[in-house]
């Protein structure tokens, strides 16, 4: 069995100071990222469960707001499989055989085999992880065999005014022939990059065309969704913008949005199955803008340039 290992790479760049650098500290269960001793996010490396059920790793929780409030939930009542900032799919097929449900964490395991950290220029911290996906339903000579290799890069930017940007690049490479992934087979089709946020009573959703009204099925918003409300200290205003990058397959991807007790999802590929190559990885890119106060369309576009 391949051993886990941890590599720290520090890249010293002229022009930034330690006070502006996002830093990482190894803690029990994973890695804590901070700036000027203020918490930003925690990456869950080790397996975590609720009474032995819904065992998961490779996600972010907590994600802290600019004012230090926790913006995400883990093991929320009614949806114990939801976990902070995560990316998962309902259907995995190899040929005609279903090999598990990563979304609801059924017949699904992940093994993190490589971790690299780099302190980059402009104070950015970069975390790279290699993750093998496995299932008791897929074996080779009696042993659980990995069927996808995931390579994910998370770039965490220093705070700038009232916001912070976090970039994700997720690469999925099939290790088995004729492998397909997909979202829920119903009309919702939830799948892919998701955020299980703390949702205040006054939560609202905005896109480039104005306010978005969530529906039972997916809705459209070209490029981003701004989720705002009284999420800060003393019910102050803030939120999270989820960016769907133009280079993503299926762009602009549809969105599954919920006002209460659920996640917010850039749904790709929806309720269909798509092939994952053994030669060229499927690449998905998203960003979060975590902010306090207000965040308008023009500022979102400027940040993403």
Legacy VTK file of the C-alpha trace (Angstrom):
# vtk DataFile Version 3.0
C-alpha trace
ASCII
DATASET POLYDATA
POINTS 305 float
0.000 0.000 0.000
1.368 3.395 -0.950
2.341 5.447 2.087
1.071 8.949 2.669
3.762 11.578 2.651
3.913 15.320 3.104
6.184 17.734 1.273
6.562 21.406 2.157
8.096 23.633 -0.496
8.796 27.266 0.328
9.334 29.512 -2.658
10.814 32.817 -1.595
9.747 35.628 -3.894
11.092 39.170 -3.797
8.455 41.778 -3.120
6.259 40.357 -0.375
6.664 40.285 3.373
5.876 37.625 5.938
3.003 39.713 7.278
1.212 39.435 3.909
1.846 35.711 3.456
-0.875 33.103 3.844
0.637 30.351 5.974
-0.128 26.717 6.670
0.126 24.817 9.937
-0.221 21.067 10.259
-2.845 20.143 12.849
-4.664 17.016 13.923
-6.684 15.824 10.955
-5.304 18.204 8.363
-3.943 21.660 7.642
-4.944 25.078 8.960
-4.368 28.134 6.764
-3.965 31.541 8.380
-2.963 35.113 7.622
-1.607 37.327 10.394
-2.781 34.669 12.885
-6.364 34.883 11.616
-7.980 31.630 10.502
-8.867 31.259 6.804
-9.743 27.608 6.229
-9.024 24.050 7.340
-8.310 21.306 4.789
-9.423 17.885 6.064
-6.716 15.363 5.139
-7.474 12.501 7.521
-10.670 10.492 7.447
-13.446 11.850 9.638
-16.814 10.255 10.435
-20.005 10.555 12.484
-20.163 7.490 14.749
-18.270 5.524 12.114
-20.612 6.592 9.305
-20.181 9.008 6.390
-16.400 8.734 6.531
-14.840 11.505 4.489
-11.683 13.525 3.785
-10.439 15.869 1.030
-12.691 18.868 1.697
-12.661 22.258 3.445
-14.282 22.918 6.804
-14.329 25.276 8.522
-14.172 28.115 6.041
-13.982 31.371 7.994
-15.382 34.713 6.888
-13.371 37.929 6.771
-14.531 38.810 10.303
-13.732 35.350 11.704
-17.195 33.774 11.650
-17.538 30.186 10.427
-19.347 30.092 7.077
-19.585 26.328 6.443
-21.190 23.266 8.041
-20.051 19.651 8.424
-22.368 16.695 9.184
-25.453 18.977 9.159
-28.664 17.391 10.455
-30.711 15.862 7.656
-27.764 15.821 5.243
-24.925 14.155 7.139
-23.072 13.552 3.872
-22.688 17.298 3.210
-19.250 18.637 4.106
-18.154 22.267 3.898
-16.621 23.030 0.498
-16.564 19.733 -1.411
-16.696 18.210 -4.889
-18.463 14.909 -5.471
-20.687 12.988 -7.878
-23.714 10.729 -7.368
-22.912 8.190 -10.066
-19.670 6.372 -10.919
-19.860 3.612 -13.523
-17.138 1.375 -14.935
-18.696 -0.167 -17.990
-22.209 -1.117 -16.864
-21.193 -1.573 -13.226
-22.008 1.029 -10.570
-19.070 1.353 -8.176
-20.412 3.756 -5.568
-21.901 7.112 -4.687
-19.239 9.652 -3.644
-21.868 12.349 -3.031
-23.674 10.421 -0.303
-20.436 8.586 0.620
-21.780 5.111 -0.093
-19.276 2.437 -1.180
-16.733 5.214 -1.548
-13.287 5.841 -0.069
-10.513 8.328 -0.718
-6.815 7.919 0.023
-4.664 11.044 -0.001
-1.277 9.883 -1.260
0.617 13.138 -1.761
0.456 16.665 -0.314
2.574 19.655 -1.326
2.530 23.178 0.068
4.152 26.234 -1.518
4.323 29.834 -0.336
4.092 31.760 -3.602
4.490 35.351 -4.703
1.998 38.048 -3.694
1.442 36.187 -0.425
-0.517 33.347 -2.037
-0.420 29.876 -0.469
-0.848 26.870 -2.726
-1.905 23.400 -1.601
-1.637 20.460 -3.989
-3.063 17.031 -3.184
-3.169 13.703 -4.972
-6.153 11.542 -4.060
-7.079 7.987 -5.075
-10.767 7.069 -5.279
-11.693 3.519 -4.279
-14.729 1.331 -3.661
-15.339 -2.103 -2.134
-17.297 -2.759 -5.352
-14.179 -2.448 -7.545
-11.364 -4.895 -6.857
-8.270 -6.309 -8.483
-7.156 -9.746 -7.262
-9.344 -9.308 -4.201
-7.939 -5.891 -3.243
-9.783 -2.573 -3.576
-8.300 -0.957 -6.664
-8.239 2.812 -7.281
-10.367 3.830 -10.254
-9.739 7.618 -10.339
-6.659 9.669 -9.528
-7.582 13.187 -8.454
-5.042 16.006 -8.459
-6.398 19.168 -6.884
-4.715 22.547 -6.438
-6.072 25.162 -4.019
-4.617 28.685 -4.157
-5.455 30.892 -1.163
-4.954 34.611 -1.667
-4.276 37.158 1.085
-7.135 39.367 2.189
-7.642 42.479 0.065
-9.928 45.060 1.606
-13.200 43.331 2.452
-12.611 40.073 0.540
-10.429 37.036 -0.019
-10.162 34.892 -3.155
-9.643 31.112 -3.155
-9.044 29.232 -6.435
-9.626 25.525 -7.109
-8.383 23.356 -9.959
-9.645 19.758 -9.850
-8.208 17.171 -12.253
-9.756 13.709 -12.563
-7.951 10.919 -14.449
-9.554 7.495 -14.865
-7.473 4.492 -13.812
-9.988 2.075 -15.309
-11.275 1.899 -18.863
-14.850 2.898 -19.751
-15.345 4.977 -16.605
-18.138 7.545 -16.425
-19.305 9.997 -13.779
-22.585 11.822 -13.371
-24.901 13.652 -11.036
-28.158 12.536 -9.491
-30.310 10.709 -12.034
-33.381 12.809 -11.173
-34.430 16.164 -12.630
-32.129 18.022 -10.196
-28.878 16.507 -11.418
-26.775 17.808 -8.516
-23.115 17.049 -9.057
-19.633 18.493 -8.761
-18.444 21.573 -6.857
-20.557 22.439 -3.811
-20.663 24.663 -0.749
-22.596 23.711 2.377
-22.956 27.175 3.908
-24.538 28.531 7.028
-27.691 30.131 5.573
-29.286 33.099 7.340
-32.998 33.849 7.070
-32.322 36.787 4.741
-30.093 34.905 2.282
-30.301 36.105 -1.316
-28.705 34.974 -4.565
-27.432 37.251 -7.322
-25.840 36.724 -10.721
-24.813 38.952 -13.646
-28.480 39.394 -14.577
-29.640 40.343 -11.076
-31.392 38.418 -8.303
-31.807 34.662 -8.782
-34.821 32.873 -7.350
-33.959 29.256 -6.392
-36.163 26.525 -7.841
-36.465 22.814 -7.162
-34.455 22.111 -10.310
-31.427 23.939 -11.696
-31.352 27.645 -12.569
-29.104 29.646 -14.879
-26.502 32.252 -14.002
-23.679 32.935 -16.425
-20.384 32.663 -14.622
-21.097 33.185 -10.945
-23.557 33.194 -8.078
-23.244 35.677 -5.212
-24.760 34.284 -1.987
-25.263 37.071 0.540
-26.992 37.707 3.843
-26.451 38.247 7.564
-23.596 35.761 7.910
-21.163 37.948 9.868
-20.706 38.881 13.497
-23.771 40.504 15.063
-25.705 39.599 11.894
-23.580 41.853 9.726
-23.750 41.400 5.957
-21.334 39.238 4.006
-21.258 36.202 1.797
-19.550 33.930 -0.703
-19.356 34.269 -4.484
-18.915 30.971 -6.359
-17.217 31.407 -9.750
-17.686 28.978 -12.645
-14.685 29.553 -14.920
-15.285 30.104 -18.660
-12.905 27.275 -19.568
-14.979 24.682 -17.729
-16.780 22.012 -19.748
-20.482 22.784 -19.995
-19.916 26.497 -19.302
-22.024 28.217 -18.183
-22.875 25.403 -15.836
-26.354 25.291 -14.252
-26.801 25.862 -10.520
-28.735 24.080 -7.804
-29.476 26.734 -5.150
-31.226 26.371 -1.807
-32.443 28.905 0.774
-32.484 26.433 3.681
-30.855 23.261 4.945
-28.833 22.359 1.875
-25.807 23.032 -0.306
-25.193 25.402 -3.230
-23.983 23.539 -6.307
-22.421 24.315 -9.686
-24.002 21.237 -11.251
-21.751 19.450 -13.731
-22.491 17.320 -15.682
-26.030 17.196 -14.283
-28.162 14.072 -14.552
-26.191 12.504 -17.422
-23.074 10.332 -17.423
-19.882 11.611 -19.080
-16.683 9.654 -19.812
-13.468 10.280 -17.896
-10.338 9.544 -19.914
-7.365 7.421 -18.868
-5.136 9.715 -20.986
-6.309 13.318 -20.522
-7.762 14.433 -17.170
-11.110 16.137 -16.800
-10.234 19.634 -15.520
-12.682 21.752 -13.521
-11.894 25.233 -12.180
-13.835 27.263 -9.615
-13.134 30.195 -7.330
-14.634 31.519 -4.126
-14.722 35.163 -3.127
-15.332 35.338 0.617
-16.356 38.841 1.656
-17.810 41.059 4.344
-20.163 43.971 3.647
-21.211 44.215 0.014
-19.899 42.741 -3.232
-21.270 43.980 -6.562
-20.964 42.631 -10.095
-18.316 45.075 -11.268
-16.070 44.266 -8.321
-16.490 40.527 -8.885
-15.455 40.916 -12.520
-12.483 43.076 -11.551
-11.290 40.541 -8.965
-11.511 37.697 -11.467
-9.466 39.565 -14.102
LINES 1 306
305 0 1 2 3 4 5 6 7 8 9 10 11 12 13 14 15 16 17 18 19 20 21 22 23 24 25 26 27 28 29 30 31 32 33 34 35 36 37 38 39 40 41 42 43 44 45 46 47 48 49 50 51 52 53 54 55 56 57 58 59 60 61 62 63 64 65 66 67 68 69 70 71 72 73 74 75 76 77 78 79 80 81 82 83 84 85 86 87 88 89 90 91 92 93 94 95 96 97 98 99 100 101 102 103 104 105 106 107 108 109 110 111 112 113 114 115 116 117 118 119 120 121 122 123 124 125 126 127 128 129 130 131 132 133 134 135 136 137 138 139 140 141 142 143 144 145 146 147 148 149 150 151 152 153 154 155 156 157 158 159 160 161 162 163 164 165 166 167 168 169 170 171 172 173 174 175 176 177 178 179 180 181 182 183 184 185 186 187 188 189 190 191 192 193 194 195 196 197 198 199 200 201 202 203 204 205 206 207 208 209 210 211 212 213 214 215 216 217 218 219 220 221 222 223 224 225 226 227 228 229 230 231 232 233 234 235 236 237 238 239 240 241 242 243 244 245 246 247 248 249 250 251 252 253 254 255 256 257 258 259 260 261 262 263 264 265 266 267 268 269 270 271 272 273 274 275 276 277 278 279 280 281 282 283 284 285 286 287 288 289 290 291 292 293 294 295 296 297 298 299 300 301 302 303 304
